[in-house]
Amino acid sequence: MNKIYNTIFINGQAFNCCIDMSLKDLLSYLEFELNAIVVEYNNRIINFTEFERTFFKSQDKIEIITIVGGG
């Protein structure tokens, strides 16, 4: 069975992902700590509660910002 992919852009870089991959699936695949990032999806900040129900269309743009603590 052939998989169908969308090309999206993550922090400006092209990335091919399966059409059934959610934002949460993508972030887990890329090994991000979900409670330590901010995600902008097509110029809109996405709340953590929306990660599981956000799916991609071709050419979507994702910006992922990692929160770093220190003191």
PyMOL Python script that loads the backbone (N, CA, C, O; Angstrom):
from pymol import cmd

cmd.read_pdbstr("""\
ATOM      1  N   MET A   1       0.846  -1.176   0.000  1.00  0.00           N
ATOM      2  CA  MET A   1       0.000   0.000   0.000  1.00  0.00           C
ATOM      3  C   MET A   1       0.897   1.247   0.000  1.00  0.00           C
ATOM      4  O   MET A   1       1.821   1.355   0.805  1.00  0.00           O
ATOM      5  N   ASN A   2       0.616   2.167  -0.896  1.00  0.00           N
ATOM      6  CA  ASN A   2       1.393   3.403  -1.000  1.00  0.00           C
ATOM      7  C   ASN A   2       0.890   4.432  -0.008  1.00  0.00           C
ATOM      8  O   ASN A   2      -0.316   4.629   0.147  1.00  0.00           O
ATOM      9  N   LYS A   3       1.825   5.086   0.661  1.00  0.00           N
ATOM     10  CA  LYS A   3       1.480   6.167   1.588  1.00  0.00           C
ATOM     11  C   LYS A   3       1.383   7.465   0.808  1.00  0.00           C
ATOM     12  O   LYS A   3       2.097   7.670  -0.174  1.00  0.00           O
ATOM     13  N   ILE A   4       0.495   8.336   1.252  1.00  0.00           N
ATOM     14  CA  ILE A   4       0.354   9.658   0.642  1.00  0.00           C
ATOM     15  C   ILE A   4       0.946  10.676   1.603  1.00  0.00           C
ATOM     16  O   ILE A   4       0.690  10.631   2.806  1.00  0.00           O
ATOM     17  N   TYR A   5       1.738  11.594   1.065  1.00  0.00           N
ATOM     18  CA  TYR A   5       2.452  12.569   1.876  1.00  0.00           C
ATOM     19  C   TYR A   5       2.056  13.992   1.511  1.00  0.00           C
ATOM     20  O   TYR A   5       1.688  14.280   0.373  1.00  0.00           O
ATOM     21  N   ASN A   6       2.141  14.872   2.500  1.00  0.00           N
ATOM     22  CA  ASN A   6       2.028  16.318   2.299  1.00  0.00           C
ATOM     23  C   ASN A   6       3.409  16.911   2.509  1.00  0.00           C
ATOM     24  O   ASN A   6       4.172  16.438   3.351  1.00  0.00           O
ATOM     25  N   THR A   7       3.728  17.935   1.752  1.00  0.00           N
ATOM     26  CA  THR A   7       4.942  18.693   2.023  1.00  0.00           C
ATOM     27  C   THR A   7       4.539  19.911   2.832  1.00  0.00           C
ATOM     28  O   THR A   7       3.748  20.740   2.383  1.00  0.00           O
ATOM     29  N   ILE A   8       5.099  20.007   4.043  1.00  0.00           N
ATOM     30  CA  ILE A   8       4.857  21.153   4.913  1.00  0.00           C
ATOM     31  C   ILE A   8       6.210  21.815   5.170  1.00  0.00           C
ATOM     32  O   ILE A   8       7.249  21.291   4.770  1.00  0.00           O
ATOM     33  N   PHE A   9       6.190  22.952   5.830  1.00  0.00           N
ATOM     34  CA  PHE A   9       7.434  23.653   6.141  1.00  0.00           C
ATOM     35  C   PHE A   9       7.551  23.803   7.650  1.00  0.00           C
ATOM     36  O   PHE A   9       6.667  24.360   8.301  1.00  0.00           O
ATOM     37  N   ILE A  10       8.655  23.300   8.199  1.00  0.00           N
ATOM     38  CA  ILE A  10       8.921  23.377   9.629  1.00  0.00           C
ATOM     39  C   ILE A  10      10.115  24.302   9.810  1.00  0.00           C
ATOM     40  O   ILE A  10      11.217  24.001   9.353  1.00  0.00           O
ATOM     41  N   ASN A  11       9.893  25.418  10.474  1.00  0.00           N
ATOM     42  CA  ASN A  11      10.940  26.431  10.663  1.00  0.00           C
ATOM     43  C   ASN A  11      11.637  26.749   9.338  1.00  0.00           C
ATOM     44  O   ASN A  11      12.858  26.894   9.281  1.00  0.00           O
ATOM     45  N   GLY A  12      10.832  26.853   8.275  1.00  0.00           N
ATOM     46  CA  GLY A  12      11.328  27.235   6.961  1.00  0.00           C
ATOM     47  C   GLY A  12      11.876  26.114   6.100  1.00  0.00           C
ATOM     48  O   GLY A  12      12.220  26.344   4.941  1.00  0.00           O
ATOM     49  N   GLN A  13      11.966  24.902   6.639  1.00  0.00           N
ATOM     50  CA  GLN A  13      12.525  23.766   5.898  1.00  0.00           C
ATOM     51  C   GLN A  13      11.408  22.825   5.440  1.00  0.00           C
ATOM     52  O   GLN A  13      10.513  22.490   6.215  1.00  0.00           O
ATOM     53  N   ALA A  14      11.470  22.406   4.179  1.00  0.00           N
ATOM     54  CA  ALA A  14      10.480  21.468   3.649  1.00  0.00           C
ATOM     55  C   ALA A  14      10.579  20.132   4.381  1.00  0.00           C
ATOM     56  O   ALA A  14      11.671  19.656   4.693  1.00  0.00           O
ATOM     57  N   PHE A  15       9.411  19.538   4.647  1.00  0.00           N
ATOM     58  CA  PHE A  15       9.336  18.261   5.352  1.00  0.00           C
ATOM     59  C   PHE A  15       8.148  17.499   4.791  1.00  0.00           C
ATOM     60  O   PHE A  15       7.056  18.056   4.685  1.00  0.00           O
ATOM     61  N   ASN A  16       8.343  16.230   4.428  1.00  0.00           N
ATOM     62  CA  ASN A  16       7.243  15.391   3.950  1.00  0.00           C
ATOM     63  C   ASN A  16       6.692  14.582   5.113  1.00  0.00           C
ATOM     64  O   ASN A  16       7.439  13.897   5.812  1.00  0.00           O
ATOM     65  N   CYS A  17       5.381  14.664   5.316  1.00  0.00           N
ATOM     66  CA  CYS A  17       4.750  13.883   6.381  1.00  0.00           C
ATOM     67  C   CYS A  17       3.516  13.180   5.827  1.00  0.00           C
ATOM     68  O   CYS A  17       2.909  13.640   4.860  1.00  0.00           O
ATOM     69  N   CYS A  18       3.157  12.072   6.443  1.00  0.00           N
ATOM     70  CA  CYS A  18       1.957  11.328   6.049  1.00  0.00           C
ATOM     71  C   CYS A  18       0.727  12.205   6.235  1.00  0.00           C
ATOM     72  O   CYS A  18       0.677  13.019   7.157  1.00  0.00           O
ATOM     73  N   ILE A  19      -0.261  12.044   5.369  1.00  0.00           N
ATOM     74  CA  ILE A  19      -1.445  12.894   5.462  1.00  0.00           C
ATOM     75  C   ILE A  19      -2.248  12.643   6.734  1.00  0.00           C
ATOM     76  O   ILE A  19      -3.028  13.501   7.149  1.00  0.00           O
ATOM     77  N   ASP A  20      -2.068  11.475   7.360  1.00  0.00           N
ATOM     78  CA  ASP A  20      -2.823  11.176   8.578  1.00  0.00           C
ATOM     79  C   ASP A  20      -2.037  11.488   9.854  1.00  0.00           C
ATOM     80  O   ASP A  20      -2.448  11.086  10.942  1.00  0.00           O
ATOM     81  N   MET A  21      -0.911  12.202   9.733  1.00  0.00           N
ATOM     82  CA  MET A  21      -0.085  12.545  10.887  1.00  0.00           C
ATOM     83  C   MET A  21      -0.608  13.829  11.534  1.00  0.00           C
ATOM     84  O   MET A  21      -0.764  14.852  10.868  1.00  0.00           O
ATOM     85  N   SER A  22      -0.873  13.760  12.836  1.00  0.00           N
ATOM     86  CA  SER A  22      -1.321  14.949  13.560  1.00  0.00           C
ATOM     87  C   SER A  22      -0.107  15.773  13.982  1.00  0.00           C
ATOM     88  O   SER A  22       1.030  15.308  13.901  1.00  0.00           O
ATOM     89  N   LEU A  23      -0.357  16.981  14.426  1.00  0.00           N
ATOM     90  CA  LEU A  23       0.716  17.826  14.944  1.00  0.00           C
ATOM     91  C   LEU A  23       1.414  17.138  16.111  1.00  0.00           C
ATOM     92  O   LEU A  23       2.640  17.181  16.207  1.00  0.00           O
ATOM     93  N   LYS A  24       0.657  16.508  16.991  1.00  0.00           N
ATOM     94  CA  LYS A  24       1.249  15.790  18.124  1.00  0.00           C
ATOM     95  C   LYS A  24       2.134  14.646  17.639  1.00  0.00           C
ATOM     96  O   LYS A  24       3.229  14.443  18.164  1.00  0.00           O
ATOM     97  N   ASP A  25       1.666  13.896  16.639  1.00  0.00           N
ATOM     98  CA  ASP A  25       2.468  12.805  16.072  1.00  0.00           C
ATOM     99  C   ASP A  25       3.780  13.346  15.505  1.00  0.00           C
ATOM    100  O   ASP A  25       4.845  12.769  15.725  1.00  0.00           O
ATOM    101  N   LEU A  26       3.693  14.445  14.781  1.00  0.00           N
ATOM    102  CA  LEU A  26       4.880  15.048  14.177  1.00  0.00           C
ATOM    103  C   LEU A  26       5.876  15.492  15.238  1.00  0.00           C
ATOM    104  O   LEU A  26       7.070  15.216  15.124  1.00  0.00           O
ATOM    105  N   LEU A  27       5.395  16.176  16.263  1.00  0.00           N
ATOM    106  CA  LEU A  27       6.280  16.667  17.316  1.00  0.00           C
ATOM    107  C   LEU A  27       6.934  15.514  18.076  1.00  0.00           C
ATOM    108  O   LEU A  27       8.103  15.596  18.452  1.00  0.00           O
ATOM    109  N   SER A  28       6.187  14.459  18.296  1.00  0.00           N
ATOM    110  CA  SER A  28       6.754  13.268  18.954  1.00  0.00           C
ATOM    111  C   SER A  28       7.795  12.611  18.055  1.00  0.00           C
ATOM    112  O   SER A  28       8.857  12.208  18.528  1.00  0.00           O
ATOM    113  N   TYR A  29       7.497  12.502  16.764  1.00  0.00           N
ATOM    114  CA  TYR A  29       8.442  11.925  15.805  1.00  0.00           C
ATOM    115  C   TYR A  29       9.749  12.711  15.790  1.00  0.00           C
ATOM    116  O   TYR A  29      10.830  12.131  15.702  1.00  0.00           O
ATOM    117  N   LEU A  30       9.639  14.044  15.878  1.00  0.00           N
ATOM    118  CA  LEU A  30      10.824  14.904  15.873  1.00  0.00           C
ATOM    119  C   LEU A  30      11.469  15.012  17.259  1.00  0.00           C
ATOM    120  O   LEU A  30      12.455  15.728  17.434  1.00  0.00           O
ATOM    121  N   GLU A  31      10.911  14.300  18.237  1.00  0.00           N
ATOM    122  CA  GLU A  31      11.439  14.191  19.597  1.00  0.00           C
ATOM    123  C   GLU A  31      11.461  15.516  20.358  1.00  0.00           C
ATOM    124  O   GLU A  31      12.410  15.804  21.087  1.00  0.00           O
ATOM    125  N   PHE A  32      10.411  16.320  20.186  1.00  0.00           N
ATOM    126  CA  PHE A  32      10.267  17.542  20.973  1.00  0.00           C
ATOM    127  C   PHE A  32       9.609  17.215  22.302  1.00  0.00           C
ATOM    128  O   PHE A  32       8.742  16.343  22.374  1.00  0.00           O
ATOM    129  N   GLU A  33      10.015  17.905  23.345  1.00  0.00           N
ATOM    130  CA  GLU A  33       9.368  17.819  24.659  1.00  0.00           C
ATOM    131  C   GLU A  33       8.117  18.696  24.565  1.00  0.00           C
ATOM    132  O   GLU A  33       8.224  19.921  24.501  1.00  0.00           O
ATOM    133  N   LEU A  34       6.945  18.086  24.556  1.00  0.00           N
ATOM    134  CA  LEU A  34       5.707  18.799  24.256  1.00  0.00           C
ATOM    135  C   LEU A  34       5.370  19.912  25.241  1.00  0.00           C
ATOM    136  O   LEU A  34       4.697  20.874  24.872  1.00  0.00           O
ATOM    137  N   ASN A  35       5.822  19.798  26.479  1.00  0.00           N
ATOM    138  CA  ASN A  35       5.498  20.843  27.452  1.00  0.00           C
ATOM    139  C   ASN A  35       6.576  21.927  27.511  1.00  0.00           C
ATOM    140  O   ASN A  35       6.546  22.781  28.398  1.00  0.00           O
ATOM    141  N   ALA A  36       7.534  21.900  26.568  1.00  0.00           N
ATOM    142  CA  ALA A  36       8.615  22.891  26.572  1.00  0.00           C
ATOM    143  C   ALA A  36       8.743  23.604  25.222  1.00  0.00           C
ATOM    144  O   ALA A  36       9.813  24.106  24.877  1.00  0.00           O
ATOM    145  N   ILE A  37       7.630  23.643  24.453  1.00  0.00           N
ATOM    146  CA  ILE A  37       7.668  24.298  23.150  1.00  0.00           C
ATOM    147  C   ILE A  37       6.434  25.172  22.957  1.00  0.00           C
ATOM    148  O   ILE A  37       5.416  25.010  23.630  1.00  0.00           O
ATOM    149  N   VAL A  38       6.560  26.098  22.018  1.00  0.00           N
ATOM    150  CA  VAL A  38       5.435  26.885  21.525  1.00  0.00           C
ATOM    151  C   VAL A  38       5.367  26.611  20.035  1.00  0.00           C
ATOM    152  O   VAL A  38       6.393  26.622  19.354  1.00  0.00           O
ATOM    153  N   VAL A  39       4.162  26.363  19.517  1.00  0.00           N
ATOM    154  CA  VAL A  39       4.006  26.037  18.106  1.00  0.00           C
ATOM    155  C   VAL A  39       3.103  27.069  17.441  1.00  0.00           C
ATOM    156  O   VAL A  39       2.008  27.375  17.911  1.00  0.00           O
ATOM    157  N   GLU A  40       3.612  27.593  16.325  1.00  0.00           N
ATOM    158  CA  GLU A  40       2.819  28.486  15.482  1.00  0.00           C
ATOM    159  C   GLU A  40       2.471  27.699  14.222  1.00  0.00           C
ATOM    160  O   GLU A  40       3.352  27.172  13.543  1.00  0.00           O
ATOM    161  N   TYR A  41       1.182  27.628  13.921  1.00  0.00           N
ATOM    162  CA  TYR A  41       0.684  26.879  12.770  1.00  0.00           C
ATOM    163  C   TYR A  41      -0.004  27.864  11.843  1.00  0.00           C
ATOM    164  O   TYR A  41      -1.050  28.416  12.186  1.00  0.00           O
ATOM    165  N   ASN A  42       0.572  28.087  10.675  1.00  0.00           N
ATOM    166  CA  ASN A  42       0.027  29.054   9.714  1.00  0.00           C
ATOM    167  C   ASN A  42      -0.264  30.400  10.371  1.00  0.00           C
ATOM    168  O   ASN A  42      -1.360  30.947  10.244  1.00  0.00           O
ATOM    169  N   ASN A  43       0.741  30.924  11.076  1.00  0.00           N
ATOM    170  CA  ASN A  43       0.690  32.254  11.707  1.00  0.00           C
ATOM    171  C   ASN A  43      -0.253  32.351  12.898  1.00  0.00           C
ATOM    172  O   ASN A  43      -0.668  33.451  13.263  1.00  0.00           O
ATOM    173  N   ARG A  44      -0.597  31.227  13.508  1.00  0.00           N
ATOM    174  CA  ARG A  44      -1.465  31.213  14.686  1.00  0.00           C
ATOM    175  C   ARG A  44      -0.850  30.309  15.741  1.00  0.00           C
ATOM    176  O   ARG A  44      -0.483  29.170  15.452  1.00  0.00           O
ATOM    177  N   ILE A  45      -0.737  30.816  16.969  1.00  0.00           N
ATOM    178  CA  ILE A  45      -0.217  29.998  18.071  1.00  0.00           C
ATOM    179  C   ILE A  45      -1.239  28.908  18.376  1.00  0.00           C
ATOM    180  O   ILE A  45      -2.430  29.180  18.528  1.00  0.00           O
ATOM    181  N   ILE A  46      -0.758  27.681  18.463  1.00  0.00           N
ATOM    182  CA  ILE A  46      -1.611  26.526  18.734  1.00  0.00           C
ATOM    183  C   ILE A  46      -1.477  26.131  20.198  1.00  0.00           C
ATOM    184  O   ILE A  46      -0.367  25.969  20.705  1.00  0.00           O
ATOM    185  N   ASN A  47      -2.604  25.979  20.870  1.00  0.00           N
ATOM    186  CA  ASN A  47      -2.626  25.521  22.243  1.00  0.00           C
ATOM    187  C   ASN A  47      -2.310  24.029  22.282  1.00  0.00           C
ATOM    188  O   ASN A  47      -2.683  23.283  21.377  1.00  0.00           O
ATOM    189  N   PHE A  48      -1.624  23.605  23.332  1.00  0.00           N
ATOM    190  CA  PHE A  48      -1.262  22.194  23.513  1.00  0.00           C
ATOM    191  C   PHE A  48      -2.466  21.266  23.333  1.00  0.00           C
ATOM    192  O   PHE A  48      -2.320  20.163  22.806  1.00  0.00           O
ATOM    193  N   THR A  49      -3.655  21.703  23.767  1.00  0.00           N
ATOM    194  CA  THR A  49      -4.850  20.864  23.669  1.00  0.00           C
ATOM    195  C   THR A  49      -5.287  20.625  22.228  1.00  0.00           C
ATOM    196  O   THR A  49      -6.090  19.728  21.970  1.00  0.00           O
ATOM    197  N   GLU A  50      -4.776  21.407  21.294  1.00  0.00           N
ATOM    198  CA  GLU A  50      -5.136  21.259  19.880  1.00  0.00           C
ATOM    199  C   GLU A  50      -4.172  20.367  19.101  1.00  0.00           C
ATOM    200  O   GLU A  50      -4.443  20.046  17.944  1.00  0.00           O
ATOM    201  N   PHE A  51      -3.061  19.962  19.700  1.00  0.00           N
ATOM    202  CA  PHE A  51      -2.039  19.200  18.988  1.00  0.00           C
ATOM    203  C   PHE A  51      -2.588  17.919  18.371  1.00  0.00           C
ATOM    204  O   PHE A  51      -2.257  17.598  17.230  1.00  0.00           O
ATOM    205  N   GLU A  52      -3.420  17.182  19.103  1.00  0.00           N
ATOM    206  CA  GLU A  52      -3.932  15.894  18.616  1.00  0.00           C
ATOM    207  C   GLU A  52      -4.935  16.037  17.489  1.00  0.00           C
ATOM    208  O   GLU A  52      -5.074  15.125  16.674  1.00  0.00           O
ATOM    209  N   ARG A  53      -5.631  17.150  17.423  1.00  0.00           N
ATOM    210  CA  ARG A  53      -6.669  17.300  16.394  1.00  0.00           C
ATOM    211  C   ARG A  53      -6.279  18.260  15.269  1.00  0.00           C
ATOM    212  O   ARG A  53      -7.125  18.681  14.480  1.00  0.00           O
ATOM    213  N   THR A  54      -4.996  18.600  15.206  1.00  0.00           N
ATOM    214  CA  THR A  54      -4.501  19.450  14.132  1.00  0.00           C
ATOM    215  C   THR A  54      -3.801  18.571  13.101  1.00  0.00           C
ATOM    216  O   THR A  54      -2.810  17.910  13.410  1.00  0.00           O
ATOM    217  N   PHE A  55      -4.322  18.567  11.875  1.00  0.00           N
ATOM    218  CA  PHE A  55      -3.764  17.785  10.775  1.00  0.00           C
ATOM    219  C   PHE A  55      -3.341  18.737   9.672  1.00  0.00           C
ATOM    220  O   PHE A  55      -3.852  19.854   9.582  1.00  0.00           O
ATOM    221  N   PHE A  56      -2.413  18.303   8.833  1.00  0.00           N
ATOM    222  CA  PHE A  56      -1.770  19.186   7.875  1.00  0.00           C
ATOM    223  C   PHE A  56      -2.363  19.112   6.485  1.00  0.00           C
ATOM    224  O   PHE A  56      -2.879  18.081   6.051  1.00  0.00           O
ATOM    225  N   LYS A  57      -2.273  20.245   5.801  1.00  0.00           N
ATOM    226  CA  LYS A  57      -2.544  20.339   4.378  1.00  0.00           C
ATOM    227  C   LYS A  57      -1.219  20.692   3.716  1.00  0.00           C
ATOM    228  O   LYS A  57      -0.327  21.244   4.360  1.00  0.00           O
ATOM    229  N   SER A  58      -1.092  20.380   2.457  1.00  0.00           N
ATOM    230  CA  SER A  58       0.130  20.688   1.735  1.00  0.00           C
ATOM    231  C   SER A  58       0.442  22.178   1.829  1.00  0.00           C
ATOM    232  O   SER A  58      -0.449  23.021   1.716  1.00  0.00           O
ATOM    233  N   GLN A  59       1.715  22.487   2.037  1.00  0.00           N
ATOM    234  CA  GLN A  59       2.245  23.847   2.120  1.00  0.00           C
ATOM    235  C   GLN A  59       1.970  24.558   3.449  1.00  0.00           C
ATOM    236  O   GLN A  59       2.253  25.750   3.572  1.00  0.00           O
ATOM    237  N   ASP A  60       1.423  23.850   4.446  1.00  0.00           N
ATOM    238  CA  ASP A  60       1.251  24.455   5.773  1.00  0.00           C
ATOM    239  C   ASP A  60       2.614  24.851   6.322  1.00  0.00           C
ATOM    240  O   ASP A  60       3.640  24.264   5.979  1.00  0.00           O
ATOM    241  N   LYS A  61       2.596  25.860   7.182  1.00  0.00           N
ATOM    242  CA  LYS A  61       3.832  26.352   7.784  1.00  0.00           C
ATOM    243  C   LYS A  61       3.770  26.197   9.301  1.00  0.00           C
ATOM    244  O   LYS A  61       2.820  26.635   9.950  1.00  0.00           O
ATOM    245  N   ILE A  62       4.814  25.560   9.852  1.00  0.00           N
ATOM    246  CA  ILE A  62       4.926  25.319  11.280  1.00  0.00           C
ATOM    247  C   ILE A  62       6.196  25.991  11.778  1.00  0.00           C
ATOM    248  O   ILE A  62       7.266  25.823  11.194  1.00  0.00           O
ATOM    249  N   GLU A  63       6.075  26.748  12.851  1.00  0.00           N
ATOM    250  CA  GLU A  63       7.256  27.296  13.536  1.00  0.00           C
ATOM    251  C   GLU A  63       7.249  26.712  14.938  1.00  0.00           C
ATOM    252  O   GLU A  63       6.246  26.785  15.648  1.00  0.00           O
ATOM    253  N   ILE A  64       8.367  26.136  15.328  1.00  0.00           N
ATOM    254  CA  ILE A  64       8.486  25.506  16.643  1.00  0.00           C
ATOM    255  C   ILE A  64       9.546  26.254  17.425  1.00  0.00           C
ATOM    256  O   ILE A  64      10.694  26.364  16.995  1.00  0.00           O
ATOM    257  N   ILE A  65       9.151  26.763  18.575  1.00  0.00           N
ATOM    258  CA  ILE A  65      10.064  27.517  19.435  1.00  0.00           C
ATOM    259  C   ILE A  65      10.253  26.728  20.712  1.00  0.00           C
ATOM    260  O   ILE A  65       9.280  26.399  21.390  1.00  0.00           O
ATOM    261  N   THR A  66      11.485  26.425  21.044  1.00  0.00           N
ATOM    262  CA  THR A  66      11.820  25.683  22.254  1.00  0.00           C
ATOM    263  C   THR A  66      12.027  26.651  23.404  1.00  0.00           C
ATOM    264  O   THR A  66      12.757  27.634  23.276  1.00  0.00           O
ATOM    265  N   ILE A  67      11.381  26.368  24.529  1.00  0.00           N
ATOM    266  CA  ILE A  67      11.517  27.196  25.726  1.00  0.00           C
ATOM    267  C   ILE A  67      12.678  26.650  26.545  1.00  0.00           C
ATOM    268  O   ILE A  67      12.719  25.466  26.881  1.00  0.00           O
ATOM    269  N   VAL A  68      13.614  27.528  26.857  1.00  0.00           N
ATOM    270  CA  VAL A  68      14.780  27.136  27.642  1.00  0.00           C
ATOM    271  C   VAL A  68      14.768  27.910  28.945  1.00  0.00           C
ATOM    272  O   VAL A  68      14.696  29.139  28.943  1.00  0.00           O
ATOM    273  N   GLY A  69      14.837  27.194  30.055  1.00  0.00           N
ATOM    274  CA  GLY A  69      14.884  27.853  31.359  1.00  0.00           C
ATOM    275  C   GLY A  69      16.317  27.966  31.848  1.00  0.00           C
ATOM    276  O   GLY A  69      17.213  27.253  31.395  1.00  0.00           O
ATOM    277  N   GLY A  70      16.498  28.842  32.746  1.00  0.00           N
ATOM    278  CA  GLY A  70      17.837  28.995  33.299  1.00  0.00           C
ATOM    279  C   GLY A  70      17.818  30.034  34.408  1.00  0.00           C
ATOM    280  O   GLY A  70      16.779  30.620  34.713  1.00  0.00           O
ATOM    281  N   GLY A  71      18.933  30.244  34.980  1.00  0.00           N
ATOM    282  CA  GLY A  71      18.931  31.220  36.044  1.00  0.00           C
ATOM    283  C   GLY A  71      20.265  31.676  36.462  1.00  0.00           C
ATOM    284  O   GLY A  71      20.378  32.507  37.363  1.00  0.00           O
TER     285      GLY A  71
END
""", "prot")
cmd.dss("prot")
cmd.show_as("cartoon", "prot")
cmd.util.cbc("prot")
cmd.orient("prot")
